[in-house]
Amino acid sequence: MTDMKQQRYDVVIVGGGAAGLSGALTLARARRSVLVIDAEEPRNAPASHVHNYLGRESTPPGELLAIGRGEVAGYGGEIVEGRVASAERLPGEGARGFRVVTEDGSTVEARRLLVTTGLVDELPPVPGLAERWGREVLHCPYCHGREVADRPVGVLSVGPLAVHQALMWRQWTDDVTLFRHTGPEPTDEEYEQLAARGVAVVDGEVTGLEVTDDRFTGVRLAGGRVVPREALVIQARFTARSAVLESLGLVPVAQEMGGEVIGTYIPTDPFGATEVPGVWAAGNVTRLTEQVIGAAAAGLMAASAINGDLIGEDTRDAVEARRRG
């Protein structure tokens, strides 16, 4: 990380996805010096398009990031490739701000930090899932439901949320099969709900995926049976990429949904402020189920709060200087 223009910035943003770039754009337009350090590992890289982003519907993820980078650079924001290893408050009495350290040993200082490192999708341990992730192996009906509408869809059960998933995806297609796999047996009430909506239930553990000509075609069961499907819905575990925030003393907490722990996140206030003064977080690192447009909005909110905080500090410094004459 050697192409920085300076060694101290108003704000350093760790992570250059939708939240980070949105925050950088807001701060750069506010005439703040801002540096984005991005490891270039976007969570949605396997997906072909971004959906539900008003004005950018069906834009490829890489294209959306390229547009955002250009907009940030157009207002003087800097973006460099790098992986941040840790961050720490500057030592010494009266010192203000933070030192950010990258894995290659480079350092940069910032008055404030915005961490937008996102999350990691931890997939169930079924052979073949990772290779089809973001293509025919899916998790969010609002992200991918329209693209598999009216096609045969399977839902892999690994926990109590599987019935909810199956009933959700039934909105997009009337051909939904719930594979029991390692998940709990549905209750009598859930069986009735599934039957009423025409959702088939298949017992037995799933051992792999059938792929023909680089296209997912079915689910393979332990006994060798293959159930034809064109998409498979899973429940990934959402684990926040929180190492940088943890280096500052913040602790990720578990998030539950439907009686199941779906992942970990870093708590913030509504504007993204963490419990560490001067440190904000936005996007999936703090809200696990946020979509791209929501992450961008969170980056904007955090950046506005950061700028307001800096204005307060600038004003206090100016008043003290004036009093000193």
Beta strands, then each sheet from edge to edge (+ up, - down):
strand 1: 8-14
strand 2: 34-38
strand 3: 78-81
strand 4: 84-89
strand 5: 98-102
strand 6: 107-115
strand 7: 119-122
strand 8: 137-138
strand 9: 153-156
strand 10: 176-179
strand 11: 200-202
strand 12: 206-212
strand 13: 215-221
strand 14: 226-228
strand 15: 231-233
strand 16: 237-240
strand 17: 253-257
strand 18: 260-265
strand 19: 279-281
sheet 1: 3+ 2+ 1+ 6+ 5- 4+
sheet 2: 3+ 2+ 1+ 6+ 19+
sheet 3: 7+ 16- 18- 17+
sheet 4: 8+ 15+ 9+ 10+ 11+
sheet 5: 12+ 13- 14+
end
